[in-house]
């Protein structure tokens, strides 16, 4: 979330790391989804950065990551993953 000046050690970012380590990496299918998004992420970031409303888009993404962080904190890992997947695949559909 460099575009918003959000530190990599912000709670939302740490929750993503926790979810990746503790939940995503324990399933072939989740790993596959994660790899798919990781491969497309640079293209999505470039597309968002090229838009005049990029700051607003990043703020919306950050808010949704906040929801993921809440779910991870509540040990609702599968719900957190589904929320993350909806976010990432939605970005892919919208910007790639």
Order of alpha helices (4+ residues) and beta strands (2+ residues): alpha-alpha-alpha-alpha
